[in-house]
Amino acid sequence: MKRNLTWLALVALMLVGTLAWADEYADTVSVFKKAGESALYFDKSYGYAVFPTIGKGGLGIGAAHGSGRVYAKGKYVGDTSMTQVSFGLQAGGQAYSQIVFFEDKRSFDEFTSGNFEFGAGVSAVAITAGASASAGSTGPSAGASGGKNDATTRGTYRKGMAVFTVAKGGLMYEASIAGQKFSYKAR
């Protein structure tokens, strides 16, 4: 009897852990659906990759990493991870959520082909309270908004993809060049 209760407790804990993990993705998607222009992309995109938390830190040389899920036409189709290395003037650490929208099947297929990279010149639209600025190989960029639920943003597809971020915490000064590399594994 005691052994059955132990197994039942373990199964219950695993189920709660699985639901909490799933809620992390649903909660992140909900934030982006309520945040500025990113909400419009859910209806007009072929799919998206969502990263609930990406951790980033640096002092001269920086790195970031996060895991996510890929959706096509609203259905979960696979897992992805993002790794970034940056070089330049930077100090601090931060955590943020990120979503990458795919305009069409071609851009979705390009992202899910195995290993995909954004060059150093690609920038994301920040949807958070406060302001941010960055310098890339295509020139400097800056953004500001009132809050994650009432943000006014200007996002556009670039080569079939649009990227939005929401800051979760931390403080980082950065004027660096970085690229993001993604891996994909079908479900």
N, C-alpha and C positions, 0 to 999 in steps of 0.2 A: 504494500500500500504506500509506504514511504517513498519507494522508488518511482511509482506512478506519479505521485505528487511532484517529485523533483523534475521528472520529464515534462509534466504539464506546466510547471513554473518556467522551465527553460523555453518551451514552445511559446508561452505567453510573452516572455521577454523578447524573443526573436521577432514576434509579430509586432509588438509595440515599437521595437527598434526599426523594423521595416516601414511601418506607418509613419514614424517620425522622419525617416529619411525621405520618404515620398512626399511628405508635407513640406520639406525644405524646398523641393522643386516647385510644388504647387504654390507655395508662398512667394517664391521669387518671381514666378510667372505672373502672379497676381499684382505684385509691385509694379512690374513693367506694364501691365495692362492698365494700371491707374496713373501712369507717369507720362505726362506730356504726349508728344508725338509718337513715342514708341508704341502706344496703345493702338494706333492706326495700322501698324505693320502686321499685327496678328491676322487681320482680315485680308490683307493684300499680298502676303508673302506665301511662298511655297512651303516653307518650314523655318525652323530656327534651332539654334543650340543655346542652351541656358546653363550658366555656371552660377550656382548659389553663392559660393565664396571663392574668391581668388585672393591668396595672400601674396603680398609684394613687399620686398624690403631691399635696401641698398645703402651702400656707402662707397661711392665711386663706381663700383660694379654692383649691379642689382640683379635680382631674379624674382620671378613670380611663377606661381603654379596653382592650378585648380582643376577640379573634375566636374563634368557636366553630363547632360543628356541631350540627345538630338531628336527632334520631332519633325515629321513630314506630314502635312495635311492634318495636323492636330494629334497624330499618333506617335507614341514613343517608339523609335526605331533603332536606337543604339546609344552607346556611351562614347564620350569624348574626354580628352584632357588637353589642357593648355599649359605650355611652358614658355617662359620669356626670359631672355637675358638682355640686360641693358648696360650701356657704357656712357659715362658722362658725369656731369655734376648732379649728384643726388645724395640724399641722406634721409633716413627714416624708414617707416614701415606703414602699411595700410592694408585694409581688406575691402574688397568691393565685389559686387555682383555684376555679371556681364551677360548680354544676350547678343547673338549674331543672327540676323535675319537673312534668309536666302530668297532672293527675288523670284527665282524660277528653278525648274528642275536642273538646268545646266549648272547653276551656282551651287545647288545642293549636292549634285554629283561630284563637282570639283572639291567641295569640302570633305565629303565622305569617301573620297577615293583612297584614303589611307593616311598620308601625311600631308597636311596643308599648312602653308605659311602665309602670314600677313607680313608684308615688307615694313621697313621702319617708317615709311611715310603715312601709313594708315592710322587715322585717329578715330577715337570713339566720341560720341556725344555724351557728356556727363549730365546726369539727371539727379542732382543732389542740391541741398542747400549749400550756399557758399559759391566759391569761384575756383576755377582751376586753369592752369596754363601749361603748355608743353611746347617743346621745339622738336621738330622732326626733320627728316631730310627734304621734305617738301615745304618747309617753312614753319613759322610759329602758329599756334592756334590757342584759343582761349574760350572758356564757356562759363556761364553762370545761370542759376535758376533759383526759384523761390523754395521749392521743396519737392520731395519725390512724388507727392500726389497732385501737385499743381504746377509742375514744371512746364516751362515753355521751351521747347527744343527745336532745332532744325536738323533733322536727319535726312540723309539721302543715300540711295544705293550707290555704291562705288564698285564697279566690276561685279555687280549682282549681289553684293552683300552690304548690310548696314549694321553698325555696331553701336550699342548703347551700354552705359555703365551707371551703377548706383553705388556711391560710397557707403560703406558700412561702418568704418571707423579708422582711426589712425591719423598720422600726419606725415606727409612726405613732401620734401622739396625736390623738384626734378627738372632738369634741362638735359635730357639724354636722348640717345637714339636706341630704339629697341624694335624688335620684331617678335611676333607671337607665332609659335608653332603648335599645331593641333594634331592629335592622333584620333582615330575613330575606329570603333569596333561595333559591328552590327549586332543587334540583340539576338 
